[in-house]
Amino acid sequence: MKLEMTELGPMKRALKIEVPADEVNLRFVRAYSELNRQVHIPGFRAGKAPLQLLEKRYAKTVEEDVIRSLVPDYYDRAIRQAGIVPVLVEIPPLERVKVKRDAPFSFTATVEIKPTIELRDYKAPNPISLKQDHRTVTDEQVEKAIEVLREQMAQLHPAPAGTALSEGDYAVLNVEGTLDGSPLDGTTKEGHLHKMGSHASVLGVDIETHLVGKKDGETITVPQAYPPTHPDARVAGKTVTFRCTIQSVKQKQLPALDDEFAKDCGPYESLQEIRDKLRTEMERALKKDMEDSYKDTILKRLAETHHFELPGTLVERELSAMVRQQLQSRQRKSDDNLDTSPVASRTDDITKLQDEYRPEAERRVKVGLILEALASKEGITVTNEDLDHEIARLAAEVKLSVDEVRRMIQAGGQDTLDDLQARILADKALDFVYRHAMIQG
């Protein structure tokens, strides 16, 4: 194989690949042999048709088969020989490439490549210097955590007769929406518990301002107008009347802060035991938060001290993923209730999102490439044990079995597995820099 590599720019190379005539002839022989086994030509037994007849009938098909076998094979060989890591590959269409027997076969592949990164200042003698984080878990924070538990163990009791709803009270509501005097499907709730002061909407409607000062047994009506562009055609351009009846008013009562409270919270014998348990958990969480903060600083320093051109394809891929995730998140939120905002307002701002997220997409690609280069230099790899550990972590995070998560990864194909391995590799490389950093008091 002959290979000529031409630099088209900092991130682009043209690879002119020439396959020797002997290899071309061998591929033709294989192609016609396979064809002879597959086709049936009247007057000839299977596999016994003359080559001249096959050439006359199937020459173009065989040429295309030969090209399809040669191009990916020799492209892979050329990439290895050139010692480059492609990001994007452009190979000419088959109809623009010609192959003939007894002659070399040539084609040109244009590739976008990853940059060569000159690593600097990430370990001794010039490690990254970090300012020590002096945060600790205080007694006050532990007591606040106790109060959170106390709130969780609180019980609701009927409020004194005649209590007017105010912040902190709870209203048990029956809600029904009507359109033109008739009930509207999907707008009924019975026994709905609403906390005053939460400002939570009910069926997408703000009812709290209408409930303040109301008492048990009273009813309020709230008209809700929907724009003509609303996705639900039943209510688009119309007004739905929501009728809310206060079934009862309740108030929260906190339990006494004693050893009995501790026993109600779980396998604890005393209030002090809960305090000790909370402090241990909070210190573990704080340690993790401090480590994450150190690592964020490390990533920022790595990005600031390394300068190279980014492959545009990688940036666009990352940007597309970020925008898609944001749009999906918005859609899920709007599906939770009868959202009054026009559909267009949730889908016509892709360009704005791209402008907003592009700097972060570029930062992610940059630090990803730096960590990849660092892992390569330090011989850091992803083992089967690393994969098993990450899959187990993901399973616990999404509350699925390990086998279910494995099946999801397998269903995603090689790209999903590659993405997972790349993330693990980046985490291991970042851990390496963190372990070698110098934390100053």
C-alpha positions in Angstrom: 0.0 0.0 0.0 1.2 3.5 -0.8 0.1 6.4 1.4 0.4 10.1 0.9 -0.8 12.4 3.6 -1.4 16.1 2.9 -2.1 18.7 5.5 -5.2 20.7 4.7 -5.2 22.6 7.9 -4.4 22.2 11.6 -7.2 19.6 12.1 -7.6 18.2 8.5 -5.6 15.7 6.5 -6.0 14.2 3.1 -5.0 10.6 2.8 -4.3 9.4 -0.7 -4.3 5.6 -0.6 -3.1 3.3 -3.3 -3.9 -0.4 -3.2 -1.5 -2.6 -5.2 -2.7 -4.3 -8.4 -2.1 -7.8 -6.9 -4.5 -7.1 -4.0 -7.1 -5.7 -6.4 -6.9 -8.9 -8.5 -7.2 -11.0 -5.4 -10.4 -9.2 -4.4 -11.9 -9.6 -7.9 -11.2 -13.4 -7.7 -12.9 -13.6 -4.3 -15.9 -11.5 -5.5 -16.5 -13.6 -8.6 -16.0 -16.8 -6.7 -18.7 -15.7 -4.1 -21.0 -14.5 -6.9 -20.7 -17.9 -8.7 -21.9 -19.7 -5.6 -24.9 -17.4 -5.2 -26.3 -16.9 -8.7 -28.2 -19.5 -10.7 -27.6 -19.3 -14.5 -29.7 -21.6 -16.7 -27.7 -24.3 -18.3 -25.0 -24.4 -15.7 -24.7 -26.1 -12.4 -24.3 -24.0 -9.2 -20.7 -22.6 -9.1 -19.8 -23.8 -12.6 -20.8 -20.7 -14.7 -18.0 -19.5 -16.9 -16.1 -16.4 -15.7 -16.6 -14.6 -19.0 -20.4 -15.0 -18.7 -20.3 -13.7 -15.1 -18.2 -10.7 -16.2 -20.5 -9.9 -19.0 -23.6 -9.9 -16.7 -22.3 -8.7 -13.4 -19.2 -6.7 -14.0 -20.6 -3.5 -12.5 -22.0 -5.2 -9.4 -18.7 -7.0 -8.8 -16.7 -3.8 -9.2 -18.9 -2.2 -6.5 -18.4 -5.2 -4.2 -14.6 -5.0 -4.7 -14.6 -1.2 -3.8 -16.8 -1.9 -0.8 -14.3 -4.5 0.5 -11.2 -2.5 -0.3 -12.1 1.0 1.0 -12.8 0.3 4.7 -9.9 -2.2 4.9 -7.3 0.0 3.5 -8.6 3.1 5.1 -8.1 1.4 8.5 -4.6 0.4 7.5 -3.8 4.0 6.4 -5.0 5.5 9.7 -2.7 3.1 11.6 0.2 3.8 9.3 -0.3 7.6 9.5 -0.6 7.4 13.3 -3.5 9.8 13.5 -6.8 9.6 15.5 -9.7 10.6 13.2 -12.8 12.5 14.4 -14.6 12.7 11.1 -14.0 10.8 7.9 -15.1 11.8 4.4 -14.8 9.1 1.8 -15.8 9.8 -1.8 -19.1 8.1 -2.9 -18.7 4.7 -4.6 -20.0 6.0 -8.0 -17.1 8.4 -8.1 -14.4 5.7 -7.5 -13.4 3.3 -10.3 -11.5 0.0 -10.0 -10.0 -2.2 -12.7 -8.2 -5.5 -12.8 -4.5 -5.5 -13.2 -4.2 -1.9 -12.1 -3.7 -0.2 -8.7 -6.8 1.2 -7.0 -6.6 4.7 -5.5 -8.9 6.8 -3.4 -8.6 9.8 -1.1 -10.1 10.0 2.4 -10.3 13.4 4.1 -10.2 13.2 7.9 -10.6 15.6 10.7 -8.2 14.6 13.5 -7.7 15.2 17.2 -5.0 17.7 18.0 -1.5 16.8 19.4 -1.4 18.2 22.9 1.7 19.1 24.7 0.9 18.4 28.3 2.3 20.7 31.1 2.1 21.3 34.8 0.0 18.5 36.2 2.4 16.6 38.4 5.8 16.9 40.1 8.0 18.9 39.8 5.2 21.3 38.8 1.9 20.0 40.2 -1.3 22.0 40.2 -1.5 24.0 43.4 -4.9 24.2 45.2 -6.0 26.4 48.0 -7.1 24.4 51.0 -10.8 24.2 51.7 -11.3 24.7 55.4 -15.0 23.9 55.6 -16.2 21.7 58.5 -19.5 20.3 59.7 -20.8 22.5 62.5 -23.1 21.8 65.4 -25.5 24.3 63.9 -25.7 22.3 60.7 -26.3 19.1 62.6 -29.2 20.7 64.5 -30.7 21.9 61.2 -30.5 18.4 59.9 -32.3 17.2 63.0 -35.0 19.8 62.4 -35.4 18.5 58.8 -36.0 15.0 60.3 -38.4 16.5 62.7 -40.3 18.1 59.9 -40.4 14.8 58.1 -41.9 13.1 61.1 -44.5 15.8 61.7 -48.1 14.9 61.5 -51.1 16.9 60.2 -54.0 17.4 62.6 -57.3 19.2 62.0 -57.0 23.0 62.7 -59.3 24.6 65.3 -62.7 25.3 63.9 -63.0 28.5 62.0 -59.2 28.7 61.2 -58.6 31.0 58.2 -56.0 29.6 55.8 -52.6 31.3 56.1 -48.9 30.5 55.3 -47.9 27.1 56.8 -51.4 25.7 56.9 -52.6 22.9 54.7 -55.8 22.8 52.7 -57.5 19.6 51.6 -59.1 20.4 48.3 -61.6 19.0 45.8 -60.9 20.6 42.4 -63.0 20.4 39.2 -62.6 22.3 35.9 -65.5 23.1 33.7 -65.7 24.4 30.1 -68.9 26.1 29.0 -70.6 24.7 32.0 -69.5 21.1 31.4 -66.9 19.1 33.3 -63.5 18.9 31.4 -61.7 15.5 31.4 -58.3 15.6 33.1 -59.1 18.6 35.4 -60.5 16.8 38.5 -58.7 16.2 41.7 -60.1 14.9 45.0 -58.5 15.2 48.4 -55.6 17.2 47.0 -53.3 18.4 49.8 -52.0 22.0 49.2 -49.5 23.7 51.5 -50.0 27.4 51.9 -46.9 29.3 51.1 -45.6 26.8 48.6 -47.2 28.6 45.7 -47.5 25.3 43.9 -49.9 25.3 41.0 -52.8 22.8 40.8 -53.4 21.5 37.3 -51.3 24.4 36.1 -53.4 27.0 37.8 -52.3 29.4 40.6 -54.9 29.0 43.3 -53.0 30.1 46.4 -53.9 33.8 46.2 -57.5 32.8 46.1 -57.3 30.5 49.2 -55.7 33.0 51.7 -58.2 33.8 54.4 -60.7 31.1 53.4 -62.1 28.5 55.8 -63.2 24.9 55.9 -66.2 24.3 53.7 -65.8 27.4 51.5 -65.6 27.3 47.7 -63.6 29.5 45.3 -63.7 29.7 41.5 -60.7 30.6 39.4 -61.1 31.4 35.7 -58.1 30.3 33.6 -57.7 31.7 30.1 -55.6 29.7 27.5 -54.0 31.2 24.4 -55.1 30.2 20.9 -51.7 28.5 20.4 -52.2 26.1 23.3 -51.4 22.5 22.3 -54.6 21.1 23.8 -57.2 22.0 21.2 -60.1 21.6 23.7 -59.0 24.7 25.6 -57.0 26.7 23.0 -58.4 30.3 23.0 -61.0 29.5 25.7 -61.4 30.0 29.4 -61.7 27.1 31.9 -63.4 27.7 35.3 -61.8 25.8 38.2 -64.0 25.3 41.2 -62.1 24.5 44.4 -63.8 23.4 47.6 -62.0 23.4 50.9 -62.7 20.0 52.5 -60.7 20.7 55.6 -57.9 22.8 57.1 -54.9 21.1 58.7 -51.9 22.2 60.7 -48.6 20.5 61.2 -47.5 19.3 64.7 -43.8 18.6 65.3 -42.8 15.7 67.6 -40.9 16.3 70.8 -37.2 16.2 70.4 -36.3 13.3 72.7 -35.1 9.7 72.6 -38.6 8.5 71.6 -38.4 10.6 68.5 -35.0 9.0 67.7 -36.6 5.5 68.0 -39.4 6.5 65.6 -36.8 7.6 63.1 -35.2 4.2 62.7 -32.9 1.8 64.6 -31.7 4.4 67.1 -31.7 4.3 70.9 -31.1 7.9 71.6 -31.2 11.4 70.1 -27.4 11.6 70.4 -27.0 8.5 68.3 -29.0 10.2 65.5 -26.8 13.3 65.9 -23.6 11.2 65.6 -25.0 9.4 62.5 -26.0 12.6 60.8 -22.6 14.2 61.5 -20.8 11.2 60.0 -23.0 11.3 56.8 -22.6 15.1 56.5 -18.8 14.9 56.9 -18.7 12.2 54.2 -20.9 14.4 51.9 -18.7 17.4 52.7 -15.6 15.5 51.8 -17.0 14.5 48.5 -18.2 18.1 47.8 -14.7 19.5 48.7 -13.1 16.9 46.4 -15.5 17.9 43.6 -14.6 21.5 44.1 -10.8 20.7 44.0 -11.4 18.8 40.7 -13.4 21.7 39.2 -10.5 23.9 39.9 -8.1 21.4 38.3 -10.2 21.3 35.2 -10.3 25.1 35.0 -6.5 25.2 35.4 -5.9 22.5 32.7 -8.1 24.5 30.3 -6.3 27.7 31.0 -2.8 26.3 30.6 -3.3 24.3 27.4 -3.9 26.0 24.1 -4.8 24.2 20.9 -7.4 24.3 18.2 -10.5 22.2 18.9 -12.0 19.8 16.3 -15.2 21.5 15.1 -17.0 18.1 14.8 -16.5 17.2 18.4 -17.7 20.6 19.6 -20.9 20.4 17.4 -21.6 16.9 18.7 -21.3 18.0 22.3 -23.4 21.2 21.6 -26.1 19.2 19.9 -26.3 16.8 22.9 -26.6 19.7 25.4 -29.3 21.5 23.4 -31.3 18.3 22.9 -31.1 17.5 26.6 -32.3 21.0 27.5 -35.3 20.9 25.1 -36.3 17.4 26.4 -36.2 18.7 29.9 -38.4 21.7 29.0 -40.8 19.3 27.2 -41.1 17.1 30.3 -41.9 20.0 32.5 -44.6 21.3 30.1 -46.2 17.9 30.0 -46.7 17.9 33.7 -49.6 20.3 33.5 -51.7 22.4 31.1 -48.8 24.7 30.2 -50.1 28.1 29.1 -47.0 29.0 27.1 -47.2 28.6 23.3 -45.5 25.5 21.8 -43.4 27.7 19.5 -41.8 29.4 22.5 -40.4 26.0 23.5 -39.0 24.9 20.1 -38.0 28.0 18.2 -35.0 29.0 20.4 -32.5 26.4 19.3 -30.2 29.0 17.9 -30.3 31.0 21.2 -29.5 27.8 23.2 -26.6 27.0 20.8 -25.2 30.5 21.4 -25.7 30.1 25.2 -24.1 26.6 25.5 -21.3 26.8 22.9 -18.7 28.1 25.4 -19.5 25.2 27.8 -19.5 22.7 24.9 -16.0 24.0 23.9 -14.8 23.7 27.5 -16.0 20.1 27.8 -14.4 19.1 24.6 -11.1 20.8 25.5 -10.8 19.2 29.0 -11.9 15.9 27.5 -9.1 15.9 25.0 -6.5 17.0 27.7 -7.6 14.2 30.0 -7.5 11.7 27.1 -3.9 12.8 26.2 -2.9 12.6 29.9 -4.3 9.1 30.3 -2.4 8.0 27.2 0.8 9.5 28.5 0.4 8.0 32.0 -0.7 4.6 30.7 -4.1 4.9 32.3 -6.7 2.4 30.9 -10.2 1.2 31.5 -10.4 -2.3 32.9 -13.4 -4.7 33.0 -13.4 -4.1 36.8 -13.8 -0.3 36.1 -16.7 -1.0 33.8 -18.4 -3.3 36.4 -18.0 -0.7 39.1 -19.4 2.1 37.0 -22.4 -0.1 35.8 -23.1 -1.0 39.5 -23.0 2.7 40.4 -25.3 3.7 37.6 -27.7 0.9 38.5 -27.9 2.2 42.1 -28.3 5.8 40.9 -31.3 5.0 38.6 -32.7 2.2 40.9 -32.4 -0.6 38.3 -30.7 -3.9 38.5 -27.1 -4.3 37.2 -28.4 -6.7 34.5 -31.0 -4.1 33.3 -28.3 -1.4 33.0 -26.0 -3.8 31.1 -28.9 -4.6 28.6 -29.5 -0.9 28.1 -25.8 -0.3 27.4 -25.7 -3.3 25.0 -28.9 -2.0 23.2 -27.1 1.4 22.7 -24.4 -0.4 20.6 -20.7 0.3 20.4 -21.1 4.1 20.6 -22.8 3.9 24.0 -20.1 1.6 25.3 -17.4 3.8 23.9 -18.9 6.9 25.5 -19.1 5.1 28.9 -15.4 4.0 28.6 -14.4 7.5 27.6 -16.1 9.0 30.7 -14.5 6.4 33.0 -11.1 7.1 31.4 -11.5 10.9 31.9 -12.5 10.3 35.6 -9.4 8.2 36.2 -7.2 10.7 34.5 -8.7 13.5 36.6 -8.2 11.4 39.8 -4.5 11.0 38.8 -4.0 14.8 38.6 -5.9 15.3 41.9 -3.7 12.8 43.7 -0.6 14.6 42.4 -1.9 18.1 43.2 -0.5 20.1 46.1 -3.0 21.5 48.5 -1.7 24.5 50.4 -2.8 25.4 53.9 
